Amino acid sequence: MKELNELVGQAKFVADWYGSDWSSALCQDKDGKQAHEIICESRGESVISTGSNSNEASWLCDYLELCSPANILAIAEAFRALEQESQKNLDGALAWQQCAETAEEKLATAVRAVNNLDAERNALRAKLAELEKLNESRWSLHDGIARPIGINKDDLVYLKMKRQEIKLPYPAGMVNWKHDGGEFDVIAWASVNAPMGPAPAVILAELDKQEPAATVFRKGDAVSVCMIGADLPEGYSDLFAKAAPAVSLAELVPGERDLVAERQNGFYERAIGWNEYRAAILRNIEEQSQ
């Protein structure tokens, strides 16, 4: 680019002195002598005269015509236009490359997000499977004849039917316990008062708080009471007067549903039923504890 600018400067300098539009011509002086010359068309002046009409002189003037300031400036302008177009294309290519890199980064971020969501989903599925295993011990199979013994009509139960599982507490007196071969036959039931979750760990913690009522010695099938509250060697066990207190059933009852939020989600009526069932459960627990 530096050399081009220098050439343009020289061409402009020559154009100022001798004009820019040159032509090769065979001229004749007043004495009738012919010679090949370079003339400026716009000025009508001779720029260079070879003083000869030989072929070599003609070739030289033709070459100088091609190298006229006008031709040099036109070539320089075309070169600069090509350079600007090339730079524009380069900028466009760089912009597309940047867009591609940004898209690739966004894609990688999206892939990581999907992988994280997939991992969270698998973790939730595993947790749900664990909870299902814990809850399976609560279910009692139904013989398909009548309401199970020990379940009053006002008691609330969970139900497993052939078609679906009812996870909301349901009054036992409103259940069709007799099988009729339909999709809503009850195949298993669970009382809302059945303990869920880590109840055994809580019971063991309560056992640790009690003082033994007596100490017994066991050998084979024989068991004998030795003394009360003694620290005895291996083979002796503490005997407690009563079982550990059960876990507070009220603490196992799920919380109330937010009616405002459930209305927005379209589950207002279901939320009202949930809260009513929950209140009934708590009343039942309170009555049984008195």
N, C-alpha and C positions, 0 to 999 in steps of 0.2 A: 504493500500500500504506500510506503514511503517513496519508492521509485516512481510509482504512478503519479503521485502528487507532484514530484519534481518534474516529470515529463509534461504534465498539464501546465505547470508554471512556465516552462520554457515555450510550450506551444502558444500560450497566451501572450508571452513577451514578443515572439516573432509575429503573431497576428497583429499586434498593435503597430508594429513597424512596417510590415509588408502585406498585411491583409491575411485573411484566413482561407479564402477560396482560391486554390491554385489550380492551374491547368497547364498541361504540356502542349507546346505549339511550335511549329516551324515558322520562324519570322524572317522577314527580309528588310535590310536596312536601306537607306536612301541610295546607297551605292549599288544596290542590287545583290548584295551578298546575303546568303541565307544561313541561318543558324537556329539550332534548337534552343528554346528558352522556356522558363517557367514564368507565367504571367498571372497577375491577380485579376480575376474576372470583374470584381466589384469596383476596383480602382482603375482598371485598364492600364496597369503599369507592368513593366517587366521586373520580375523579382530576381531571376538568375538567368544569365545568358552563357551558353557553353562556347559560343564563338565557332561552332562547328555544326555541319549538317550530316555528320557521320551517323552510322547506326548506333554506335556506342553512345553518342551524345543524346540520341533519341531515347535509348533505353534508360539513360540516367535521368532524363526529364520525366519519363513515365513513372520511374520509381519515386522521384521527389513529389510528383503529383499525389501519389498514394500516401506520402508522408506529410501532406499539407496540415497546417494547424487545425483546419476544420475537421479533417478525418481523425486526427489524434484526439481532439476534444470529444468527437462523437463516440469513438471507441472507449475512451475513459468513462463517459457518461453511461454507456451500455454496461461496462464492467461494474461500475458502482451499483447500477440497478440490479444486476445479477447477484452482487454481493449482498445487497439488502434483502433480496428474495431468499437467498440462501440462509441468511441470518434469521429471517422470519420463519423459514421451514425448520431451522434448528431449534428456535424457541418453541415452535409448535410441538416438535418431537420431544423436547425436554418436558414440556407441559404434559403431554400424553404419558411420558414415562413417570412423571410425578403422580399423575392420576392413577396409573397402574399400580405404583408402589403403595399409594394410599388405599386403593381398593384391596390390594393384597393384605395390608395390615388390618383393614376392617374385616376381611374374610377370616384371617387368623384369630382376631378377637372374637368373632362370632362363633368360630369352631371351638375356641376355648370355653365360651359361655355355654354352648350346647353340651360340651363334655362335662362341664360343672353341673349343669342341670340334670344330665343323665346320671352322674354320680349321686347327686342329691336324691333323684327319683329312686335309684337302686337302694340307697340308704333308707329312704322312707318305706320302701317295699319290705326291706329286711326287718325294719322296726315294726311294721304292721304285722308281718308274719309272726314275730315274737309275741306281739300283743294277742294275736289270734290263738297262739298256743297257750298263753296264760288264761285266756277267757274260755277255752274249750272245757276246762275242768268245772266250769260253772254250769254247764248244760246237763240236763237230765232227759233221757229218752222218754217219749210218751208212748203208751201202749195203744192209743187210738180208741179207747173205750169211753172214758169219762174224765172229769176234772181230777187231777192227781190228788191223792189223799194228803191232807195237811195244808192245802191251798184253799183259802176262803175266796168267795166271790169278789170281795173288796180288795183282795191282795193284787198288787201290780206285778206283772211278769214281762219278761222278754220272750219272744217267740221265734222259732225257726220253722218256717213252712216249706212245703215242697217248692213253691214258686219264689219265695223271697224270705228275708229275715227282717223282723220288726225290731228295730233298735230302740224305739221309744217305749217307755213303760206302758203296759196295757192292762186294763182291769180284767182279772181272771173270770169274772162273772159274765163278761161279754164275749168270751172266746167259745167258738164251736169246737169243743174238744173231741167230738166223735168223728172218726174218719168216715168219709163218704166217697173216697176215691177221687177227690178234686185236687186242684192245684194248691188250695189253701188248707190242706190237712196239716195239723200241727205234728211235727216229727220230734221236736225237742222244745224244752222250756227252761227258763232260768228265773229265779226270784230276784227282784231288784235288791233284796236284802242280802244276797249272796256276796261274800267278800270278793274283791277283785284286786289285781295287782300284787304288790309285795306284802300282803297281809302276814304270811308266815314269818318274815324277817321282823315285823313289828311285834308279833307274839313272842318271838325268842328274846327280843329286847326287853319285853315286859317280864319274862321269866327270870332274867338276870337280876331284876330289881327285888324279887321276892326272897324272903328268908325261908329256909327249909323248916318243915314241921317235924320231920324225923329223919333218921338215917337208917337205911336197910342194908343187909348183906345178902348177896345173891351168889349161889354156887350151884351150877347146873340148873335144875328146875326148882330148887329150894330157895325160898326167900324168907328172911327173918328180920324183924325190927330190932335194932340194937340200942340206939339212943337218939336223943334229939339234938340237932345242931352240932354234931361233933365232926372234926376233921379227921377222917380215917383213911387208911391206905387203900390201895387198889382192890376192887371187888366190892367196895361200899358205895352206895348211892344215896343222894338226898331225895326225900319224899315230900312233895308239896301238898298243902291242905286243899288248895283249889287251883283250877286252871288259870292261866294268864287271862287278863281281861281282853275281850274282843276289841278289834279296831272300831273306832267310832264310825258307825254306818253313815251318819250325817255327813262326815267328811268325804265319803266316797260318792255322794250324790253330785252329779255334774251341776255346774252353776247355771244361773238363769240366762235366758237368751235376751239380747238387747232388742227390744221391740222396734225402736227407731231404725236401727241398722237392718233388721230383718224385713221391715216394711220396704226399705229401699231395694233390698235384694229380692223382693217378691215372695217372702216366706213368712208373712205376718201371721196368718192363721195358724201355721204350723208352730210358730214360736209361742203363740198364746197357749196352744195345747201342751207344748213342752213345759212351760212354766206351771200350768195347772197340774200336770202329772207330777212335776217336781215337788210342788207344795203338798200333794197327796202323799208322796213318799215320805217327806219329812214328818208329816203328821202321824203316819203309820209308825215310823221309827220312834217318835216321841212317845206314842201310846204304849208301845211294846217295852220301852225302857222304864216306864213307871211301875 
